[in-house]
Amino acid sequence: MLLYIYITSLINTKMKEINRDKHIQVRFTEPEIVKFKQVAKENGLTLSGFARYSMARTSIILREIKKEL
């Protein structure tokens, strides 16, 4: 059973295409990466989790600013 799940997972992974609408590629400098990793770690988040949190928070702030205009 475990082997079957692994093979099925492997086949499905190989067959899937990358959906460009669901993946974001961002470039950071080395000092930025170090800083963001440290902040993420201090707050108990992964780097990906920290990025998601930051983007969500910024979206809320920008939406409020837009309402005020």
MARBA-3410 file (N, C-alpha, C, O; in Angstrom, 1 decimal):
69
0.8,-1.2,0.0,0.0,0.0,0.0,0.9,1.3,0.0,0.6,2.2,-0.8 ~ 1.9,1.3,0.8,2.7,2.5,0.9,3.5,2.7,-0.4,3.6,3.8,-0.9 ~ 4.0,1.6,-1.0,4.7,1.7,-2.3,3.8,2.2,-3.3,4.2,3.0,-4.2 ~ 2.5,1.7,-3.3,1.5,2.2,-4.3,1.3,3.7,-4.2,1.3,4.4,-5.3 ~ 1.1,4.2,-3.0,0.9,5.6,-2.8,2.1,6.4,-3.3,2.0,7.4,-3.9
3.3,5.9,-3.0,4.5,6.6,-3.4,4.6,6.6,-5.0,4.9,7.7,-5.5 ~ 4.4,5.5,-5.6,4.4,5.5,-7.1,3.4,6.4,-7.7,3.6,7.1,-8.7 ~ 2.1,6.4,-7.2,1.1,7.2,-7.7,1.5,8.7,-7.5,1.3,9.5,-8.4 ~ 2.0,9.0,-6.4,2.4,10.4,-6.1,3.5,10.8,-7.1,3.5,11.9,-7.6 ~ 4.5,9.9,-7.3,5.6,10.2,-8.2,5.1,10.4,-9.6,5.5,11.3,-10.3
4.1,9.6,-10.1,3.6,9.7,-11.4,2.8,11.0,-11.5,3.0,11.8,-12.5 ~ 2.0,11.3,-10.5,1.2,12.6,-10.6,2.1,13.8,-10.6,1.8,14.8,-11.2 ~ 3.2,13.7,-9.8,4.1,14.9,-9.7,4.8,15.1,-11.1,4.9,16.2,-11.5 ~ 5.2,14.0,-11.7,5.9,14.1,-13.0,5.0,14.6,-14.1,5.4,15.3,-15.0 ~ 3.7,14.3,-14.0,2.7,14.7,-15.1,2.2,16.1,-14.9,1.7,16.7,-15.9
2.2,16.7,-13.7,1.7,18.0,-13.5,2.6,19.1,-14.2,3.8,18.9,-14.1 ~ 2.0,20.1,-14.7,2.7,21.2,-15.2,2.7,22.3,-14.2,1.8,22.3,-13.3 ~ 3.6,23.1,-14.2,3.7,24.3,-13.3,2.6,25.3,-13.7,2.7,25.8,-14.9 ~ 1.7,25.6,-12.8,0.7,26.6,-13.1,1.3,28.0,-12.8,1.5,28.3,-11.6 ~ 1.6,28.8,-13.8,2.3,30.1,-13.5,1.4,31.0,-12.7,2.0,32.0,-12.1
0.1,30.8,-12.7,-0.8,31.7,-11.9,-0.7,31.4,-10.4,-1.2,32.2,-9.6 ~ -0.1,30.2,-10.1,-0.1,29.8,-8.7,1.3,29.9,-8.1,1.5,29.5,-6.9 ~ 2.3,30.3,-8.8,3.7,30.4,-8.4,4.2,31.8,-8.6,4.0,32.4,-9.6 ~ 4.9,32.3,-7.6,5.5,33.6,-7.7,7.0,33.5,-7.5,7.5,32.8,-6.6 ~ 7.7,34.2,-8.4,9.2,34.2,-8.3,9.6,35.6,-7.9,9.3,36.5,-8.6
10.4,35.7,-6.9,10.9,37.0,-6.4,12.4,36.9,-6.2,12.9,35.9,-5.8 ~ 13.0,38.0,-6.5,14.5,38.1,-6.3,14.8,39.0,-5.2,14.3,40.1,-5.1 ~ 15.7,38.5,-4.2,16.1,39.3,-3.1,17.6,39.3,-3.1,18.3,38.4,-3.6 ~ 18.2,40.3,-2.5,19.7,40.3,-2.3,20.0,39.4,-1.1,19.1,39.1,-0.3 ~ 21.2,39.0,-1.0,21.6,38.1,0.1,21.3,38.7,1.5,20.9,38.0,2.4
21.6,40.0,1.7,21.3,40.6,3.0,19.8,40.6,3.3,19.4,40.4,4.5 ~ 19.0,40.8,2.3,17.5,40.7,2.5,17.1,39.3,2.9,16.2,39.2,3.8 ~ 17.6,38.3,2.2,17.3,36.9,2.5,17.6,36.6,4.0,16.8,36.0,4.7 ~ 18.8,37.0,4.4,19.3,36.8,5.8,18.3,37.4,6.8,17.9,36.9,7.8 ~ 18.0,38.7,6.5,17.1,39.5,7.4,15.7,38.8,7.4,15.1,38.6,8.5
15.1,38.5,6.3,13.8,37.9,6.2,13.7,36.5,6.9,12.8,36.2,7.6 ~ 14.8,35.7,6.7,14.8,34.4,7.4,14.9,34.6,8.9,14.2,33.8,9.6 ~ 15.6,35.6,9.3,15.8,35.8,10.8,14.4,36.2,11.4,14.0,35.7,12.4 ~ 13.8,37.2,10.7,12.5,37.7,11.2,11.5,36.5,11.2,10.7,36.4,12.2 ~ 11.4,35.7,10.2,10.5,34.6,10.1,10.8,33.6,11.2,9.8,33.2,11.9
12.0,33.3,11.4,12.4,32.4,12.5,12.0,32.9,13.9,11.5,32.2,14.7 ~ 12.2,34.2,14.1,11.9,34.8,15.4,10.3,34.8,15.7,9.9,34.8,16.8 ~ 9.6,34.7,14.6,8.1,34.7,14.7,7.5,33.3,14.5,6.3,33.2,14.4 ~ 8.4,32.3,14.4,7.9,31.0,14.3,7.3,30.6,13.0,6.4,29.8,12.8 ~ 7.8,31.3,11.9,7.2,31.1,10.6,8.3,30.6,9.7,9.5,30.7,9.9
7.9,29.9,8.6,8.9,29.6,7.5,9.1,30.8,6.7,8.3,31.8,6.8 ~ 10.0,30.8,5.8,10.2,32.0,5.0,9.0,32.2,4.1,8.5,33.3,3.8 ~ 8.4,31.1,3.6,7.2,31.1,2.8,6.0,31.6,3.6,5.3,32.5,3.1 ~ 5.9,31.2,4.8,4.8,31.6,5.6,4.9,33.1,6.0,3.9,33.8,6.0 ~ 6.2,33.6,6.2,6.4,35.0,6.4,6.0,35.8,5.2,5.4,36.9,5.3
6.4,35.3,4.0,6.1,36.1,2.8,4.5,36.2,2.6,4.0,37.2,2.3 ~ 3.9,35.1,2.9,2.4,35.1,2.8,1.8,36.0,3.8,0.9,36.8,3.4 ~ 2.3,36.0,5.0,1.7,36.9,6.0,2.0,38.3,5.7,1.1,39.2,5.8 ~ 3.2,38.6,5.2,3.5,40.0,4.8,2.7,40.5,3.7,2.2,41.7,3.7 ~ 2.5,39.7,2.7,1.6,40.1,1.5,0.2,40.3,1.9,-0.5,41.2,1.5
-0.3,39.4,2.8,-1.7,39.6,3.3,-1.9,40.8,4.1,-2.8,41.6,3.9 ~ -0.9,41.1,4.9,-1.0,42.3,5.8,-0.9,43.6,4.9,-1.6,44.5,5.1 ~ 0.0,43.6,3.9,0.1,44.7,3.0,-1.1,44.9,2.2,-1.5,46.1,2.0 ~ -1.8,43.8,1.8,-3.0,43.9,1.0,-4.1,44.6,1.9,-4.8,45.5,1.3 ~ -4.2,44.3,3.1,-5.2,44.9,4.0,-4.9,46.4,4.2,-5.8,47.2,4.1
-3.6,46.7,4.4,-3.3,48.1,4.6,-3.5,48.9,3.3,-4.1,50.0,3.4 ~ -3.2,48.4,2.1,-3.4,49.1,0.9,-4.9,49.2,0.6,-5.3,50.3,0.0 ~ -5.7,48.2,0.9,-7.2,48.3,0.7,-7.7,49.4,1.6,-8.6,50.2,1.1 ~ -7.3,49.6,2.8,-7.8,50.6,3.7,-7.3,52.0,3.2,-8.1,52.9,3.2 ~ -6.1,52.1,2.7,-5.7,53.4,2.1,-6.5,53.8,0.9,-6.9,54.9,0.7
-6.8,52.8,0.1,-7.6,53.0,-1.1,-9.0,53.5,-0.7,-9.6,54.4,-1.4 ~ -9.6,52.9,0.3,-10.9,53.4,0.8,-10.9,54.8,1.2,-11.9,55.5,1.1 ~ -9.8,55.3,1.8,-9.7,56.6,2.3,-9.7,57.7,1.2,-10.0,58.8,1.4 ~ -9.2,57.2,0.1,-9.0,58.2,-1.0,-10.3,58.4,-1.7,-10.4,59.1,-2.7
END
